[in-house]
Each structure stands twice: as C-alpha cells, then as structure tokens.
Amino acid sequence: MGLPEINIVFKELAASAIQRGERGIVALLLKDTAVPGTTVLTSVTDIPEGLTDANKEQIQLAFIGGQNAPVKVVIHVFDGTTKTLTDALNALEGVKFDYLVYPEIAEDEKDTITTWLGEQRANRKMVKAVLPNHPADKEYVINFTTDQIQVGDKTYTPAQYCSRIAGLICGTPLQISTTFQPLPEVDSVRSYTKAELDTAIDNGELVIYHDGEKVKVARGVTSFKTTTPTKGETWKKIKKVDILDLIVTDITKTVSDNYVGKYPNNYDNKMLLLSAIKAYQKGLERDELLDEGSVAEIDVEAQKQYLITKGVDVDKMNEQEIKEVNTDDQVFIKMTQKVLDAMEDVTIQAYI
C-alpha cells in the first residue's frame, strides 16, 4: 500500500518545524572536576552544585536565550588531563545538540573543533559552534569577535560570552534572524564605526554593538565568506543555514528510520517517497521557511552515471526510461528549495 508511515512522519515534521526550530540545544564543554561526563539541563535550577562559579555562570548565560530560552543546555565536564578535548568531543558524538561552545578554548584547539564539526556534518549530524576570534570560513562556525563586553561591574571577553550568543541563536525562531536581536543585560561593548561594522560583517564576524540605546547583534552571519559556484551567499546567514540543517536532519532521520530496508526499490516506491518529501517541503513553504516552488525529483544525472558504472548503455534510453530503470539498492533524489531570509536591509525613498 505504499509508504503511509513516512508520509505521515514528514507531514508531522513540517507542521512542527517552527516549534522545534525555536528552541535549540546548546552544548557546553566545561573544564571542571565535579560531575564529570554529560548532563542534560532543562533550566538553571538543574545546574549541578559542585561546579565552579565560572562554569555555573556559563550555563546561566546560555539559558538567557533570545525570544525563547534554549530547550536544553547539555554540559560535558572533563578535567583536561585524564580526559582531553578529543575525549570530550568523542563523548558528544552520540549527544543531540545544535550549537557547541567551549569557554576555555585555547587557540590551538579551535581548528580541532572545526575539523570535528566538519566530520560530524559529513555524517549528517548537522552541528555548529560559536567560537571566539576564529575566522574558519565555514558555515558551521560562528566567529564571535566583540570584546570589552560590560555587564554591570564585570567585563567579558569574546570567549566568555560565546555561551550567551549560542543561547541567543538557539532561542531565536526560524522565521526571523538574529540580526538586530538585543542583549538587554549588556551595558556597553567596544565602540565601532559604521565602516568597522561593515568590514567585520563582510569578514564573516558576528559582532554586537551599541546603537545609542541598546546593545544588539549587527547581523546574523556565519564565518563563511569564500563563495564558490556551488556554494553561495546562502551559507553566510545563520538563519538560512539553520533551516537547511533542519531539512537535512529531518530528511536523513525519517528516511533512515522509516524507509531504508523496509520497501522494494522500484519506481512506484521511489515516487511515493518523493511525494512525501514534497509534502514536507510544502509544509515549510506554508510556514514561510521556504519560498514557494520547492522541487523533489529523481536525480536523473546521478542515476545515469550509476547506470554507466554498471555497464548500461544509457544513450539508447530516454529520460523516463532512466528514471524507471532498476537501480539495485541505490536511490538518487535531487531536492531544490530556496530558503526565505528575514527582512534586514530596507530602502525607503521619501518624497515631499
């Protein structure tokens, strides 16, 4: 009877995308000797008593959030000697989270985390990190560079405030961006000129600044800046990357849990799978996460190349025949969608 389960799951995922996207998960790597290992916290009342005051504060900063608070803050505590950063990262492989922060990160550890994130994403675990002063040129690294962050009588470094930024991102709904989102607890930060803000943003830096009334995010950008013909401006925006990551996560998990190994790989079942994915895309369009016109289809070119490797003479086949031919256990799907950004640059011509 087709694929009713996967169709229902995809529809439910689309219907809940906004809710799930509004409340992300921050993972904090904390150096400490108390409560070693991984602990999941759902509010500040869950903070373990044995942690240092500095580590407790990092958790509190993450929970401030944005319009919403993060749904969880996952802490992984390690001592840095018997358990190293590599051990901590290995422990997080099986933990669900969205943004990683390591408040005590050393300069030579930034590339280690960036490389690890890339490896996780290659395996479809779409995790990201907020790192201080790290121009990684990656869409999954937020390069936070603002210093002289004054909150009451305390001044924070970029590294000490990455937890706050990660919480802000995780607490910002997917329909809007972090651009101009306020940090009401901050009294002042280093002073920027308009030219300096523009330069920082173009350089892939997330900075916060005082606009004369409040401190707010200048623009919600990732550290990615070197575009290619296949990877363009989309990857520079936190909002867009978060939506694309949500899609990858939803598609990968749903297909893996509800489709792989469970149905014959014939043309009819491929079309039913495509129908379910299209329904998911349509739901994201209704919630204004995607622009209208999303497409899910058999990847004819990829299927053609596969057939060539199997010795099939594709030159004698038309496109429909290529779509319908037996491809053993392989399924080739191509999805095309355009992520909706938020209103950020407004030009108004006023006439009298």
N, C-alpha and C positions, 0 to 999 in steps of 0.2 A: 504493500500500500504506500510505498514511497518513504518520505522522511518527515513524518509529522513531529517527532520529538525535536529534531534540530530546528525545524521551522518555528516551533513554539519558543524554544530557548532563545533564538535570535530575536524574536519579537519582544520577549521579556527584557533582554539586554538593551535593546534600543529604547524601550519605554523607561528604563531605569538609568540611562546613561547620564542624565543631568544629576540625579541624586548621587550616583556613585562618583561622578567627577568632581562634585562639590566638596567631598570630604576624603581627601587623600591620606596617605600614611607616610609619616616621617620616620626614618631610621637614623638613630644616633649611635655613633661609635664613641664610647666613653672609656677613658683610662681611669681605672679605679681598682680597688682590691675587694670592695664589698659587692655582694650579689653578682658574682661572675656569670657570664653566659647571657642568654637572650631573655628579655622580659617584655611583655606586651602591656602597655599602659593605655587606658581609655580616658583618663583625666588626671589632673595634677594631684588629686587625692591618692592616686596609685603610686606616687613616687616613693621608691624604697628609702627607708630612713637611713640606711648605712652609707649612702653615697655622700661624697663631699658636697659642700655648699655650692661650689662652682658647677659641678655636674647637675645638681638639682636645678640650678638656675637655667642651664641649657635646656632642660626638659620643659621648664616653665615658659621659656621664650618660644619654643616650638609650639606649645599649646595655645599661644595667643591667637594664631591663625590669621584669617582675613575676614571676609564676611561670615565665614563659618570657622569653627575650630577643626583641626585635623581629626579624623575619626579615631586615629590611634597614633601613639608615638611608640615605636619599637626601639628599645635600647639594647645594645650589645656591649657588655662590660668586659674588658680584658686588661691585664696588668702591663702589657707592653714588653714583658721579659719572658716569662714562661709561655705566654700566649702573645703572638705577634700580630701585626696588621694583617698579614696573609691568613693567619688562623681565623681572625675576626671576619674577614671577607668570605672565607670558605663557609663559615657558620651562617652567613646571611644568604647563601645561595638558595636555601630552602625556605626563606622567610619572605612573606609578601610585604612589599613597601613600594613607594613611589619615588621619594627623594632621600638621598643619603647625605649626612653631614658628619664631619669628623672635626670637632672644635680644636683639638690639639694637633692638627695635622702638621707635619714637617714638610719642608719644601720638596725633599726627595720622595715624599710619599704621594704627591699629587698625581704624578704620572702613573704610579701603581694603581691608584683608584680609577683613573681614567681608562687605563687598559682593561681593568677588571670589568668596568661598566660596559665597555665595548664587547667583551666576551659574553657577558650576560645577555646583551641585546641581540647578539648573533644567534643566541639560543631562544630568542623570542621572550625573554624576561625584560620588559621594557622599563628598566630602572634608570634614574638620573641622579645627579648630585649637585649640590650647591657648594662650591669650593672658593676659598679666598684667593684673589690675585692669581688666577690660573687661566691664561689665555689658551685654552685647549683647542679652540676651533672645532668644537664638537657640539652638536645639537643637544646632547645629553649631559652637558656640563654647563651650569650657570656660573659665570665668572663674576662674583661679587667683589667690588673693589673700593667701596666707600669707607673712609676711616674717620676718626675723630667723632664717633657717634656718641652723643651726650644724652644720657637718660638720668635725670636727677643729678646726683653728685658723682655718677660713675661714667667713665669713658670706655667705650668698647672698640676693639679692633675689628676689621672685617671677619677674621676667623671666629671671633666670639659672637658675631651677630648672624652668621650663616644659618643657625638654627631658627632664628626669627624669620629670615627670608624664606626658608624651606616651608615653615609653617604657614606663612602668608600665601605662598603659591598653592599649597595643598588645601587651604581654606578658601580659595577663590573659585567661584563657579565656572564651569567650562564655557558658558555663554559669554563671559566677559573676560577681559585681560587684567593682568596685574599692573598695567600702565596706569599711573596716577593713583594707585591704591595707597591710602595714607597709613602711616605708622604713628598713631596719635601719642604713644608714650615717649617718642623721641623729641627732645627739646631742640637739638641742633646737630648738624654734621659739618664736615669740611665745606668750605664755600666753593661753588662752581660758577663760572661764567657760562653764558649760553653756548659759546663756542666750545668750551670744555665739555659740557654735557653732550653736545652733538658728536664730538670726537670720541668720547667714551662709548656712546651707544653704537656708533659706526664700527668701533673696535671690538664689539661683542661683549661689552661690560654692562652688568646690571648695577646701576648706581641709584642711590636715594639722595634727594636734595631738599632744601628748604625753599618753598616758593614765596616766602614772605608771610605766610600764615601757618603753614604746617609742613611737616616732612613727608614726602611721598616718593614712590617709585617713578623714576624718569621714563622708562619704557621697559616692558617685559620682554627682554631679549635673552637668547642663549648666547654661548660663546662662539657659535658657528658664524663664520664670516667669509670663507673662501668658497664661493659658489662654483658649481660645475653645470654643464648642460643637462645633467640628470638630477641635480640636487641644487635647488634654487633658494629664493628668498623665504619660502615657507619655513625652512628649517631654522630661521633666525628668530622666530617668535615662540615664546613659551606656550602660549595658548594653542597654537596650531600643532606643535609637537605633542602636547598632552593629548589632544584629540586623536591624532594619528596613532599614538601609542595605545590609547584606549581601544581603537579599532583593531590593531594588531593583536592585542591581548584577548579581546572578545572573540575574534575570528579563530585564532590559534587554539584557544582552550575549548571552544564549542565544537569545532571540527574534530579535535583530538578526542574529546570525551564522548561525542555523540555520533560520529561518522566513521572515523578511521577504523577499519577492520570489521565494520558492522553491516556493510552493504556491498553488493556486487558492483564492480566498477564498470558499469555500462553507461551508455549515453543518456538514458532516461534518468538514472540516478544523479548523474552529473548536472542535468538540467534542473532537477529538484533541489539540489544543493545550491545552485546559482539562484534559484527563486528565493530560497531562504535568505541568502546573503543580500539580495536586492531588497527584500523586505526590511532587513536590518538597516541598510543604507537609507531607505525611505523614512524610517523612524528617526534617524539622526537628522535628516533634512527637515522633518516636521519640527524638531526641537531646535532648529537653527544652528546646528553644529556643522552641518554640511550645506553647501549650496545645492540648488536643485540640478538634476541632470547626472547623478551618480550612475556608474555603469559597472556591472559584474558580468563577465563573459568568459568563455573558454579562450585561453591564450593560444591562438592558432599558430603563431610563430614558434612558441616554445614546444607545442605539440608536434609541429612539423620537424623541428630539429631532433626531437626524441625519436620520431619515426625513422629519420635518416640514419641515426646511430643503430637502428635495428635492421637496416638494410631495405627499408620500404621505399619504393620509387614514388615519391610524393609528386613528381612532375606530372604524373598521369591522374592525379586526384584533384577535384575541385575543393573549395573551402569547406563546404558542408560535409563532404566525404572525410576530410581531415578531422573535422570536429567529431564525427560519429565513429571513427575507427577505434578499435580496441587498443588501449594504451597500457595493458598489463595492470600493474598496481599504481601507476602514476596518474595524478590529476593535476592539470595545468589550468589555473584560473588567473585572470587578469582583472584587477579592480581599479577603477578610475573614479576619483572624487576630488572635490575642491573644498578645503576646509574654510569655514567662514571666520574671518577675523573680527575684532571688535572695532567700533569707531574710535579712532585715535587722532588722525590728522583732519581737522575741519577747516576749510577755507570759506570765508564768508565775504562777499562783496556788498558793502553797504553804500547805497546811493541816496543823495538828497536832492 
